[in-house]
Amino acid sequence: MKFKHFSIVAALAALVVTGCTDDSADPQPAPTPEPPKVTQELGNITTNTTLEDIFTDPATPDYRVSADIKISAILTIKPGVVIEIAGGKGIEVHAPGFVSAVGEQNRKIIFRGKTQSAGFWKGLIIYSSNNATVLEHVEIAHTGSAVLFDGVKAAIGMFGAGGSPAKLSIKNSELHHNAGYGIYVASNTQFTGFASNKFTHHAEAGLYITANQVQNMDGAAHFSDNAKGGIEVFGGVVEGAGEVVWQGYHYRFSSGSLSVRTGWKLMAGAVIEMPDDQYIEVADRPGAYIHAAGTAEKKVVFTSITKQAGAWQGISIYTGNANLLEHAVVENGGSSISYGVRANIYVPFSNRLTIRNSKISNSGGYGIYYRSSAVLNTDIEQVNLFESNPSGNIYRD
């Protein structure tokens, strides 16, 4: 009986405790579901705008461009953003606007075609001269559906006409699979920064650039699988306040000759290809000289595009400053006559040249032609290699 009495008391106590709970508390509302993420459509940028990374998976574009758009305000693009462009459409950047697209090594900003094949969309044209236009850790692919300007197709075109030529800083970025050039750097435009960029699989060269902008490139760029090699150069003047350095890349001149009007230093491995019947002259200017010092493994090469003997005019030295060719190759020059003589290298008057450990070959006449008043190293025939110069190795007038 005692056990039964205890059970009844315990049950009553439980009922009392249960009855003391607060029945007046409101039930917690269910959380509001987030709206589904969708790819956003981009139009003209007329007010300052920031593009956020919507999807973490780069396979899904964050933004889509379905018509040509103009950027005339500040467009900031965050790391990881993927922009997909419709066929034949392009993006233009106009003053006072600019683009600040700064990605990260593992979260690149990507501009690509809706169909991922070369020549699908038009490309990016920069008209703005604002110094803040920056591309870092950016990838641009599938451009070249149409000419940007000047008859040129490119992933990026820097417009140079008018009073405000384009400026651009591009670093740690990759341009690939474009049906034209990687970047077209028109006359009067300017790289404000250029470092560690990669150019692959272009129908033209990786870069199409004026001669006076080559000096703004660093030595860490990569060029491969481009139909016309690394860099195509136009605008034939090398000038500046001091020595101008060209890194050890492959340069092809599209037309015209080259006049060197300041110190011109060519790093080991540099290759200069010249058009037929054109020349390189080191001009009679204060401070003008050529310093082309390669190594036994990485020579500095001066040659013709066509690789035919006697195709281009060669190198003429018109300055008495310290000119040096060492571990160099000069070939296929001597297409025209200077003072009645064809040669790969011509040194007139009392000008100077030191040339050692170099190969001079396949000229249209002599290897080297110099006037009696010119100053060359006395061991020139002993320390250089001469081949296939039909008129002779050296002619001293």
C-alpha positions as CSV (number, residue, x, y, z in Angstrom):
1,M,0.0,0.0,0.0
2,K,2.9,2.3,0.7
3,F,4.3,1.8,-2.8
4,K,0.9,2.6,-4.4
5,H,0.5,5.8,-2.3
6,F,4.0,7.0,-3.4
7,S,3.2,6.5,-7.1
8,I,0.0,8.5,-6.9
9,V,1.9,11.4,-5.2
10,A,4.6,11.4,-7.8
11,A,2.1,11.5,-10.6
12,L,0.3,14.4,-9.1
13,A,3.7,16.3,-8.7
14,A,4.5,15.8,-12.3
15,L,1.1,17.2,-13.3
16,V,1.8,20.3,-11.1
17,V,5.2,20.9,-12.7
18,T,3.8,20.5,-16.2
19,G,0.9,22.9,-15.4
20,C,3.3,25.6,-14.3
21,T,5.0,26.0,-17.7
22,D,4.3,29.4,-19.5
23,D,1.7,28.8,-22.2
24,S,1.8,32.5,-23.2
25,A,5.2,32.4,-25.0
26,D,4.9,33.1,-28.7
27,P,6.2,30.3,-31.0
28,Q,9.5,31.2,-32.9
29,P,8.9,32.3,-36.5
30,A,10.4,30.1,-39.2
31,P,13.6,31.7,-40.8
32,T,12.9,33.6,-44.0
33,P,14.6,31.6,-46.9
34,E,17.2,33.5,-48.9
35,P,16.2,34.3,-52.4
36,P,17.8,32.0,-55.0
37,K,21.1,33.2,-56.5
38,V,20.9,34.1,-60.1
39,T,23.4,35.4,-62.7
40,Q,22.9,39.1,-63.1
41,E,22.7,41.1,-66.4
42,L,25.2,43.9,-66.8
43,G,24.4,47.1,-68.8
44,N,26.1,50.4,-69.1
45,I,28.0,51.6,-66.0
46,T,27.1,55.2,-65.4
47,T,27.4,55.4,-61.6
48,N,30.1,53.9,-59.3
49,T,29.4,50.2,-59.1
50,T,30.9,47.2,-57.3
51,L,30.5,43.6,-58.6
52,E,30.4,41.0,-55.9
53,D,31.3,37.3,-56.3
54,I,27.8,35.6,-56.4
55,F,28.8,32.0,-57.1
56,T,31.8,30.3,-55.6
57,D,32.0,27.9,-58.5
58,P,33.6,29.6,-61.5
59,A,31.7,27.3,-63.8
60,T,28.6,29.5,-63.2
61,P,29.0,33.1,-64.3
62,D,28.2,35.8,-61.8
63,Y,27.3,38.4,-64.5
64,R,26.4,38.3,-68.2
65,V,26.9,40.9,-70.9
66,S,24.3,40.5,-73.7
67,A,24.9,43.8,-75.5
68,D,27.8,46.2,-76.0
69,I,28.3,48.1,-72.8
70,K,30.1,51.3,-71.9
71,I,31.8,52.0,-68.6
72,S,31.9,55.8,-67.8
73,A,32.1,55.6,-63.9
74,I,34.2,53.5,-61.5
75,L,33.7,49.8,-61.9
76,T,35.2,47.8,-59.0
77,I,35.3,44.0,-59.6
78,K,35.8,41.7,-56.6
79,P,38.0,38.6,-56.6
80,G,36.3,35.5,-58.0
81,V,33.9,37.3,-60.3
82,V,33.2,35.6,-63.6
83,I,31.7,37.8,-66.5
84,E,30.4,36.0,-69.5
85,I,30.0,37.9,-72.8
86,A,27.6,37.1,-75.6
87,G,28.7,36.5,-79.2
88,G,30.1,39.6,-81.0
89,K,29.6,41.9,-78.0
90,G,32.3,44.1,-76.3
91,I,33.1,46.3,-73.4
92,E,34.3,49.9,-73.6
93,V,35.9,52.0,-70.9
94,H,35.5,55.8,-71.3
95,A,36.7,58.7,-69.2
96,P,36.1,59.6,-66.5
97,G,35.4,55.9,-65.8
98,F,37.9,53.2,-65.1
99,V,38.0,49.5,-64.1
100,S,39.6,48.3,-60.9
101,A,39.7,44.5,-61.3
102,V,42.0,43.1,-58.6
103,G,41.6,39.4,-58.1
104,E,43.6,36.9,-56.1
105,Q,45.9,34.1,-57.1
106,N,43.3,31.4,-56.3
107,R,40.2,33.7,-57.1
108,K,40.9,35.2,-60.5
109,I,38.5,37.6,-62.2
110,I,37.5,36.1,-65.5
111,F,36.1,37.6,-68.7
112,R,35.1,34.9,-71.1
113,G,32.8,34.0,-73.9
114,K,29.4,32.5,-73.4
115,T,30.7,30.0,-75.9
116,Q,34.3,29.2,-74.9
117,S,36.1,29.4,-78.2
118,A,38.5,31.9,-79.7
119,G,36.8,34.7,-81.6
120,F,33.5,34.5,-79.8
121,W,33.2,38.0,-78.3
122,K,34.8,41.3,-79.4
123,G,37.1,42.3,-76.5
124,L,37.8,45.2,-74.1
125,I,38.6,48.7,-75.4
126,I,40.2,51.2,-73.1
127,Y,39.6,54.8,-74.1
128,S,40.1,56.2,-70.6
129,S,43.4,57.8,-69.6
130,N,42.7,57.4,-65.9
131,N,45.8,56.1,-64.1
132,A,43.6,53.9,-61.9
133,T,42.7,51.4,-64.6
134,V,44.1,48.2,-63.1
135,L,43.9,44.5,-64.0
136,E,45.5,42.1,-61.6
137,H,45.0,38.3,-61.4
138,V,42.6,38.6,-64.3
139,E,41.9,36.1,-67.1
140,I,40.6,37.2,-70.5
141,A,39.7,34.6,-73.2
142,H,37.7,34.0,-76.4
143,T,37.9,37.5,-77.9
144,G,38.5,38.6,-81.5
145,S,35.1,38.4,-83.1
146,A,35.6,41.8,-84.8
147,V,38.1,44.6,-85.2
148,L,38.4,46.9,-82.1
149,F,40.0,49.8,-84.0
150,D,42.9,50.5,-86.4
151,G,42.0,47.3,-88.2
152,V,43.2,45.2,-85.2
153,K,41.6,42.4,-83.3
154,A,42.8,42.0,-79.7
155,A,41.6,40.9,-76.3
156,I,42.5,44.4,-75.0
157,G,42.8,47.5,-77.2
158,M,44.4,50.7,-75.7
159,F,43.2,53.6,-77.8
160,G,45.8,56.3,-78.5
161,A,44.0,59.0,-80.6
162,G,42.8,62.3,-79.1
163,G,44.0,64.3,-76.1
164,S,43.6,61.5,-73.5
165,P,45.4,58.3,-74.7
166,A,44.7,55.1,-72.7
167,K,46.6,54.0,-69.7
168,L,46.6,50.5,-68.2
169,S,48.4,48.6,-65.4
170,I,48.2,44.8,-65.9
171,K,49.9,42.3,-63.6
172,N,49.8,38.6,-62.9
173,S,47.1,38.1,-65.6
174,E,46.6,35.6,-68.3
175,L,45.3,36.2,-71.9
176,H,44.6,33.1,-73.9
177,H,42.7,31.6,-76.9
178,N,42.0,34.9,-78.6
179,A,41.5,35.3,-82.3
180,G,43.9,38.2,-82.7
181,Y,46.5,39.8,-80.4
182,G,46.5,39.7,-76.6
183,I,47.0,43.4,-76.1
184,Y,47.2,46.1,-78.8
185,V,49.1,49.1,-77.4
186,A,48.4,51.9,-79.9
187,S,50.6,55.0,-80.4
188,N,50.7,57.4,-77.4
189,T,49.2,54.9,-75.0
190,Q,51.0,53.9,-71.9
191,F,51.5,50.9,-69.6
192,T,51.6,52.3,-66.0
193,G,52.4,48.8,-64.8
194,F,53.3,45.5,-66.4
195,A,54.5,42.4,-64.5
196,S,54.3,38.6,-64.7
197,N,51.7,38.3,-67.4
198,K,51.0,35.2,-69.6
199,F,50.0,35.2,-73.3
200,T,49.2,31.9,-75.0
201,H,47.2,30.6,-78.0
202,H,46.7,33.9,-80.0
203,A,46.1,34.0,-83.7
204,E,48.6,36.9,-83.9
205,A,51.3,37.8,-81.4
206,G,50.8,38.1,-77.6
207,L,51.5,41.8,-77.7
208,Y,51.2,44.4,-80.5
209,I,53.1,47.4,-79.1
210,T,54.9,50.6,-80.0
211,A,58.7,50.5,-79.7
212,N,58.7,53.2,-77.0
213,Q,56.5,51.1,-74.7
214,V,58.6,48.0,-74.7
215,Q,60.8,49.4,-72.0
216,N,57.8,49.3,-69.6
217,M,57.7,45.5,-69.6
218,D,59.2,43.4,-66.9
219,G,61.3,40.3,-67.5
220,A,58.8,37.8,-66.1
221,A,56.2,37.6,-68.9
222,H,55.5,34.3,-70.6
223,F,54.7,33.8,-74.3
224,S,53.8,30.5,-75.9
225,D,51.7,29.0,-78.8
226,N,51.1,32.4,-80.4
227,A,51.0,32.4,-84.2
228,K,53.4,35.4,-84.6
229,G,55.6,34.8,-81.6
230,G,55.8,36.9,-78.4
231,I,55.8,40.6,-79.3
232,E,55.1,42.4,-82.6
233,V,56.6,45.9,-82.6
234,F,55.7,49.0,-84.6
235,G,56.7,52.7,-84.4
236,G,60.5,52.7,-85.0
237,V,62.0,54.9,-82.3
238,V,63.8,54.0,-79.1
239,E,64.2,57.1,-76.9
240,G,64.1,58.2,-73.3
241,A,65.8,60.2,-70.6
242,G,68.3,57.4,-69.9
243,E,69.1,53.8,-70.8
244,V,66.2,51.8,-72.2
245,V,66.1,48.1,-71.5
246,W,64.5,45.5,-73.7
247,Q,64.0,42.1,-71.9
248,G,65.0,38.8,-73.5
249,Y,61.9,38.2,-75.5
250,H,61.2,37.6,-79.2
251,Y,60.4,40.9,-81.0
252,R,59.1,41.0,-84.6
253,F,58.9,44.4,-86.3
254,S,55.8,44.6,-88.4
255,S,57.0,47.3,-90.7
256,G,59.6,50.1,-90.9
257,S,63.1,50.6,-89.5
258,L,64.3,51.3,-86.0
259,S,66.2,54.5,-84.9
260,V,68.0,54.2,-81.5
261,R,68.2,57.7,-80.0
262,T,69.2,56.8,-76.4
263,G,71.1,54.0,-74.7
264,W,69.5,50.7,-75.8
265,K,70.3,47.6,-73.7
266,L,69.2,44.2,-75.0
267,M,69.1,41.4,-72.4
268,A,70.4,37.9,-73.1
269,G,68.0,35.9,-75.2
270,A,66.5,38.8,-77.1
271,V,65.6,38.2,-80.7
272,I,65.0,41.1,-83.1
273,E,63.4,40.2,-86.4
274,M,63.3,42.9,-89.1
275,P,61.2,43.3,-92.3
276,D,62.9,43.1,-95.6
277,D,64.9,46.2,-96.7
278,Q,64.6,47.8,-93.3
279,Y,67.4,48.7,-90.9
280,I,68.5,49.4,-87.3
281,E,70.5,52.6,-86.8
282,V,72.2,53.9,-83.7
283,A,71.7,57.6,-84.4
284,D,74.2,60.4,-83.9
285,R,72.5,61.6,-80.7
286,P,74.0,62.4,-77.3
287,G,73.8,59.3,-75.1
288,A,72.8,57.0,-78.0
289,Y,74.4,53.5,-78.0
290,I,73.6,49.8,-78.3
291,H,74.6,47.3,-75.6
292,A,73.6,43.8,-76.7
293,A,75.4,41.4,-74.4
294,G,74.1,37.8,-74.5
295,T,75.6,34.7,-73.1
296,A,77.0,31.5,-74.7
297,E,73.6,29.9,-74.1
298,K,71.3,32.8,-74.7
299,K,72.6,35.0,-77.5
300,V,71.1,38.3,-78.7
301,V,70.0,37.8,-82.3
302,F,69.4,40.3,-85.1
303,T,67.8,38.6,-88.1
304,S,65.2,39.0,-90.8
305,I,61.6,37.8,-90.7
306,T,62.0,35.9,-94.0
307,K,65.3,34.2,-92.9
308,Q,66.8,34.9,-96.4
309,A,70.4,36.0,-96.9
310,G,70.7,39.7,-97.6
311,A,67.0,40.3,-96.8
312,W,67.3,43.4,-94.5
313,Q,69.7,46.3,-94.5
314,G,71.5,45.5,-91.2
315,I,72.9,47.6,-88.3
316,S,74.5,51.0,-88.8
317,I,76.5,52.7,-86.0
318,Y,76.5,56.5,-86.2
319,T,77.7,57.3,-82.7
320,G,81.1,57.3,-81.1
321,N,79.7,56.2,-77.7
322,A,80.5,52.7,-76.3
323,N,78.6,50.3,-78.6
324,L,78.9,46.6,-77.7
325,L,77.8,43.4,-79.4
326,E,78.9,40.3,-77.4
327,H,77.5,36.8,-77.7
328,A,75.3,38.2,-80.5
329,V,74.2,36.9,-83.9
330,V,73.8,39.4,-86.8
331,E,72.6,37.6,-90.0
332,N,70.7,38.1,-93.3
333,G,71.6,41.9,-93.6
334,G,73.1,43.8,-96.5
335,S,70.0,44.2,-98.7
336,S,71.1,47.7,-99.7
337,I,74.3,49.5,-100.6
338,S,76.0,52.0,-98.2
339,Y,78.8,53.8,-99.9
340,G,78.9,51.2,-102.6
341,V,79.0,48.2,-100.2
342,R,76.5,45.7,-98.7
343,A,77.1,44.4,-95.2
344,N,75.5,43.1,-92.0
345,I,77.1,45.8,-89.9
346,Y,78.2,49.3,-91.1
347,V,80.4,51.6,-89.0
348,P,81.2,54.9,-90.7
349,F,83.4,57.9,-89.9
350,S,85.0,57.9,-86.4
351,N,82.3,55.9,-84.7
352,R,82.9,53.0,-82.3
353,L,82.0,49.3,-82.0
354,T,83.3,46.5,-79.9
355,I,82.1,43.1,-81.1
356,R,83.2,39.8,-79.5
357,N,82.1,36.1,-79.4
358,S,79.6,36.8,-82.1
359,K,78.5,35.3,-85.3
360,I,78.1,37.4,-88.5
361,S,76.6,35.5,-91.4
362,N,74.5,35.3,-94.5
363,S,74.8,38.9,-95.6
364,G,74.2,40.2,-99.0
365,G,77.8,41.3,-99.2
366,Y,80.4,41.6,-96.4
367,G,80.1,40.7,-92.8
368,I,81.3,44.1,-91.4
369,Y,82.1,47.2,-93.4
370,Y,83.8,50.1,-91.5
371,R,85.6,53.3,-92.5
372,S,89.3,53.7,-91.7
373,S,88.5,56.4,-89.2
374,A,86.1,54.1,-87.2
375,V,87.3,52.5,-84.0
376,L,86.7,48.7,-83.7
377,N,88.5,46.1,-81.5
378,T,91.7,45.0,-83.2
379,D,91.0,41.3,-82.7
380,I,87.7,41.5,-84.4
381,E,88.5,38.7,-86.9
382,Q,89.9,36.4,-84.3
383,V,87.2,36.5,-81.6
384,N,84.1,36.3,-83.9
385,L,82.7,33.8,-86.3
386,F,82.1,34.7,-89.9
387,E,80.0,32.5,-92.2
388,S,78.5,32.8,-95.7
389,N,79.3,36.4,-96.4
390,P,79.9,36.3,-100.2
391,S,82.0,39.4,-100.5
392,G,84.2,38.7,-97.6
393,N,84.2,38.9,-93.8
394,I,85.4,42.4,-93.3
395,Y,85.9,45.4,-95.6
396,R,87.8,48.4,-94.3
397,D,87.6,51.5,-96.4
